[in-house]
């Protein structure tokens, strides 16, 4: 469970996962659930034979079935420490490279694992209530040997201290989060009793230059009528590895990022719909939660575009339609394009997923991207689509911009599995508008 205070509000998300494995730690099936502000997303995966992972996605009333071909056994993130402990690999300096499958993100990623250190740690294993402090406090401690496991992936490092049985003792992430083994009452009751009103009020006074842990819609922000044509910003505080800063409208020089809004030349399509370039096939195919071949999505795309075959004009029509028909509304769940089409409301992620699905249904190559939106001296998390017109062009159906203005700073390309990598930037990325 995670509560993030942002601009006077507490945003709660809860993630749960459970898995069944055999004695060799081979995955048999896995369930993952994500809850946010009353909405829920569930993924259930079952290994069929040795070569297929069959995944059932449930988002609201929509159920989607997808299959992933496997070239090797699946390793879940939570099983990495157990594999090291059971395999007798808890020796300082030991290294290994793994491909793990994250059931919350429905994606595989490469992870480099190293046993970096060994020490003794003290943890609270029982607690009692202190009426003076009005909190649960430790009354007994346990001492145990612990090993520090460094897991590097996508330019960031997760450090986990585990015991000899492979169970986590302490973990830290680049986003600034710390997980600590403790007595149940300390972990749960003190969390439940904390002063959320004070936390919310403290978050209401974000300073200029801050990265806001909420979208512009959730913060009630509005874009200025005059679109920004060019924006230059200096980046610091983090490694740029894994970020998609360069390409298209964005140019990187050292620690400086220059964003230029596309002009008439970039908005002239070099082909007619549907796109036939095989190198773009991945951007017109459906994928989990982007149901571009669903009959309802296809029918809506035809209704919007009618007989339009000019790719640029089609991209603009879709921008205006999504903006005009999807009501801006705070959402904290994982978006499904089909569900957004039915409900016609949501945040920037919902606008983006529906747009990408409609575009792909029409044969217009499109992809979701995510990054930051600069507005009134602050930087907000934001997602928007890019369409291919000869190069990738940013559009923003959330704020009805075609093309999107230069205040959009792209940091990640792809669906949730890529966008979640932005979590490492919270509290560490420093930006200075030039």
N, C-alpha and C positions, 0 to 999 in steps of 0.2 A: 504494500500500500504506500502511495506517495502523495503527499499534499504539497503543492507548489503555490506559495503566495505570490500574486502578481497584480499590481495596480488595484489593491484594495479587496481582492477576492481570493479565496482558497480554491484551487483547482485540484480535485482528487482523482487519481487513477489507481486502479487495482489490477494487478496481473497475477494469474495463477497458472501453474502448469503441473502436470503429473504424467509419469511415464511408467510403462511396464517393460522390464528388460529381463533377459535370461541370465543364467549364471555367468556367462561370458561377457555380460554387459552389452549384449546385442539388443537393439531396440525392437520391441514387438508392437507397441502402440503408444501414442502420446495424445494428450488433451491439453489445450491451452485456451484460457479465457481472459479477455481484456474488458474491464468495465471502466466507463468514464461518464460522469454526470448522468447516470441513469440509462445509458445505452450500452449494449453488450455485443461483443464479437467473439466467436468461438471457432477454433480450428481443431479438428480431430484427424489424426493420422494413423493409418494402419499399414504395416508392411505386408505386401502381397507377394508371396514367394520370397526371392532374394533380390529382385531387381526393380520393384515398383513400390513407391510410397503413395498410397491413395489418401487424399486429403479432402475432407468435407468442411467447407466454410459456411458458417451461419452468421449472418449479419442482419439483425432485425428479422423480417419475414422471408428474407432471401436465403436460399441454400444453393451453394455452388460446389460441384465436384471437380477436382483436378487431380492429375496423376503426374508424378515426377519419376523419371527413370533414374535408377541408382547404378553407379559404377563401382561403389564400395559401400561397406556398412555405414550407417548413419551414427554420428557421435553428437549427443546433445551437449550444450554448454555446461550444464550442471553435472555431467558425468566425467568431465575432464579430470578433476581432482581425484575422483574415485578410481579412474583408470591408472593414474600415476601411483596411487597408494597400493592398489591390488597388483599392479605390475612390478612392484619393487623398484620403482624409478624415482623415489624420493631421496635423491642424492644431490648434494649441492653441485651446480654446474651442468647437470643433465639437461639436455635440450631435445625438443621434438617439434615436428610440424604436423598439424592436423587440419582436416576439413570438417568443420562442425556445421550442424543444421540447427538453426534457431526456430523453434515452433511458433514463437510470437511474430516473427518476421517472414516466415515461410521462405527462407533463403539460406543457402550455404555460404560460408566464408572461410578463408584461410586464416589460421591462427598459429602463431609461433609461441611455443611454451618453453619456459626456462625455470628450473629450480634455482632461485637466486640467493636464498639465505636460509639459515636454520637458527632458531632461538627458542627460548622458553617464554610462554605467555601466561598471564593470570586472567581468568574470566570469572564473573559472578555466576554462581550456579543456584543460588537461592536468595530470596529477598523478603523483607518485612515492610509494613507501612509505617512511615515516620509522620506522626500527626503534626509535629512542629514544622517540618519542611513541606508537609502536605504532598508527599510523594513516596513511592516505593524506593527503598535503598537496599544495597547488597548487605547480606549478613553472613554469607559464606562464599569462599572463593576456591577455585580449582586451578591447579598449576599443571600445564601440559606442554610437551614439546610441539613446536609448530614450524612449518616450512613455508617460505614465501614463494608463491608461484606467480611469475610475470607472464601475462597473456597479451601478446601484441597482435593487433588486427586493425587494418584500415587507418594506420597512422596514430593510433592511441593505445595506451597500455592499461590493462586492468590488473591490479595487484591483489592477490588473495592469499591470506595465511590459512593453512589447513593443518589439521592434526594428522597423526599417523594413520588414521582410518580414512582420510580423504574428506572429512567434514570441515566446512568453513568455520574459521574462528574470527577472522576479520577480513574485510575487503574494502578497497578504495577504487574509485573511478575518476577519470579525468574531469568529469562533470562536477566533481566536488562532493559526491555522495560517499558516505561511509556506512558499511554494514558491520555490526558488532554482535558476536554471540553474547547473550546475556540471559538472566532469569526472565521467565515469561512476564511476570508482573512489571518489571522495569521496562521491557520492550513494548508491551501492549498497553498496560494501564496508564503509565506515564504519558505515552503518546496520546491516548484517548482523552486524558485530562488536561492537556496543554492549553495554553491561552491562544486559541485560534483568532480571536478578535484582535489581540495585540499584533499577531503576525500579519494579519490582513491589513491593519492600519499602517504598519511599518512599510509594507510593500507599496502603499499608495503614493509614495513620494519618490518615485524613481527619478534619478538625475539625468540631465542631457548626456547623451553618449552611452547610456546603459542599454544592454540587450534585455528586452522585456520577455519574460517566460510566458508569453501569451500572444495570440494573434492580434492583428489590428482590430478585427471585428470584436473579439472578446474584450479589448480595451476601449471600445467605443471610438476609435480613431477614424479620421476621414482623410482621404487624399485631397491635395490641393487641386483646384480646377485646372491650373496651368501645369501641363505635364513636363517633368524634368527631362531635358534632352541629353544631358551629360552629367556624370557624377564621378568624382574621384575621391577615393578613400584609402587611408593607410591602415594596414592590418598588422597586428602583432599579438604576442602572448601565446600562440599555439604553432604547432607544426602544420604546414600546408599540405602535408602528405595525405592523400585520400580525398582532398577537396577538389571540386571541379570548377576552378576559378577561371581558367583561360578558355578561349574558344568563342566563336561567334561574336556577339556584341561586347564581350569582356576581354580586356587585355591586361596582362600582369607584367609589371616591371619591378623587380625586387620585391619590396613589401607594399607596393602601391597597386591598387586595382582601379582601372578606368572602365566605366560602363558608358556606352553610347547607344541611345535609342535608335532603332532601325529607321532608315530613310526610305524614300520611294524606290530606290534601286533594290534594296533588300526585300521589299514588299511586292516585288514582281515575281510571280511563280514561274518556274522553268519547266513546268509540266502541267498536264490536266489530270483530273481525277478519273479513276483511281490511280494512285501511284503504282508503277510497274517495276521500279528499280528493286532488284532482289536484295541489294545491300540495306534496304530500308524495311525488309520484311518483318523484322522484330518489332517495328513501331506501328504496324497495322494489325498485328495479331492480338487476340485477347490474352489476358493474364489474370491471376487471382485478383478479384474485386474490380477488374476492368473488363466487364462482360460485353465486349464490342460485337460479338456475334449473337447476342440475345435478340430474339425477334422484336422485343419492345424497344430496345436501343436502336436497332436498325431502322425500324419504322419511324421513330422520332427523328433520326438523322435525315431520312428521305423527306419528311414533312418540313423540316427546317430549310433544307437546301434546294428542294424542288429539282429543277434541272441544272442547277449551277455546277459547272465543272472546272471553273477557274479556282485553283487551290487557294490563292490569297483571298479572293472574295468569299470562298466557303469558310475559311478560317475566321474572317471578320463576322460573317453571319452567325457562326456558332458562338463567338465571343458575346455578341449582343443578346443572343437568345438565352444562353445560360445566365448571363447577368440579370436579364429581365424576368426570368422565371424561377430562379433559385433564391429564396429569401435569405439574406444574411442572418445567421443565427449561430450562437456559440454551440460548438459540438466538441466532445472529448472522446469520441469513439473512433474506431478504424473505419474509414469510409468505403462504401460499396457504391459503384456507379449506378447500378440498378435501383438500389434503395434510395439514392438521391433523386433519381428520376421520378420515383413514386412519391416521395415526401416533399420534394422541391423546396428544401431548406437545408442550410448547413453553413459551415465555415469555409475557409479557403481550400482546405483539403477536399471537401465535398464538391465545390465548384470545379476544382482541378480534375478529380477523378471522372466526373460526369462529362466534362469537356473532352478529355482524352478518349473516353469510350465512344462518344458521338463522332469524333474526328476519325478514329480508326474504323468505325462502321462505314464511313463514307470513303474509305481508302486514302485518307489524309494522314500521313505519318505524324504522330504526336507522342510526346513523352511528358511525364510529370517531373517537375524540378522543385527544389526548395532552397530557401536561404533566408535573407533578411530584407525587410522593407524599411527604408529610411524615411522617417516622418516626424516632423516637428522636433528634430534633434535627438530622437530615440530610434532604436532599431528593434523591429518586431519580427518574430518568426512569421514566415509567409510561404505559401506554396502557390505555384502557378504552372500553366502548361507552356511547352514550346512546340511549335509546328515546323515542319521542314518545307521550305519554299525554294530550296537551292542552298540554303544554310539554315541553321536553327534560329527561329524567330520567337521571341518571348511575347506572350499575350496574357492578359489578366482578366478572366471572366468575373472574378470577384468584384473588381472595381470598374468593369466595362472599359478596359483599355486595349486598343489594338493599334499599334503594338504597345506592350507595357513600357512605362517610362523608365528612365535610367536609375530611379531610386530602388529598383529591384536588384539585389545582389545575389546572384546564383552561387550556391556553395555545394549543392548535391544534385545529382541527376538520377532519376529512377523512382521506383515506388517506395513503400515504407522501409524496406530493408536498407536502402541507401539514405533515406531522410533521417532515420533514427541516429545515424552517425553524427548528426548535428548536436546531439546531446552533450558531446564532449566539449563543445564550444561555450556552453553556459558557464559564466563566471570566470572564463579564462581568455576568450577572444577579446582583444582590445581594438577599437575602431576610432579613427580620427578623420572626419570629413575635411577635405582640403579645398 
